[in-house]
């Protein structure tokens, strides 16, 4: 998708913002969910509780994978001005 009109560009910006918020919510739920959900489990890895291992480094992995997905599938590189067109057209 190459946005050409101002409205198409605004739609793309809204789509990207919505996808970013969804990724943030997923990361937040992952971090808090596993943090509290596994807090009572008496399993330790390298003297760290399992909830910390899954919650903290795990949310980093989820975030990186999510950003790569957004960059490949959702985000579009375009110029946000009145002349329009793709950034590669310049």
N, C-alpha and C positions, 0 to 999 in steps of 0.2 A: 504494500500500500504506500503510495507516494502522495501525501496531502498536497493539494494544489490551491484550493480556495481557503479563505480564512476560517470558514466553518469546519472544513475537514481537518484543518490544523488544530482548531480548538477541540474537536472530537478526539483527535489523537492524544492531545495533552491530557484531556480528562481520562481517557482510557489508561494512559501510562500512570497517572496519579492514582487511579482506582486500583490498578494492579500492584502498585507499590504499597498502598495501605493494606491490601489483602496479604501481601507477603509479611508486612510488619505484624499483623494480627496473628498469622501462622507462627511466626517466630516467638511472639509474646506468649501464645498459648503453649507452645512447645516448652519454653523456658519455665514458665510458672507451673504448667501441668506436671512435668516430670520432676520439678523441684519439690512440689508438695506431694505429688502422687507417690514418689519413691522415697520420701523422707523417713518412713518407718522401716525400710528394708535394711537389715543389718549385713549388707554385703559391702566389702571394701576392696578397692583396686588401688594398689600403690599407696595405701593408707588414706585414700580419699573415698568418701562415701559414694555409693553407686548413683545416688540422685545428682550429685555434683558432676560426675563424669558424663552422664547422659544429658543433663540440663545445660551446663555451661559450654563445654566444647561442642556438644551436639547442636546447640542453637547456632553456633558459628558455621558449622557444616551446612545446616539447613539454610542459613542465610546466603552463603556463597552459592550453593546450588540454585537457590531461588533467584538470585541476581543474574546468574548465567542464563537461566531460563527466560527471565524478563528481557535480557539483552538480545537473545536470539529470536524470541517469539513475539514480544509485545512492543518493544521500543523501536522507533523509526527515526532515522537521522534526516532531519530537514531543517530548513532555515525558517525561523519564526518572524518573518517580516512581510510586508505587503507585496514585494516582488514575487515571492513564492518560489516554488520549485524545490527540487532535491538539492541537498548540499553538494552532491557530486556533479551537478550541472554547472557549477561555477568554475 
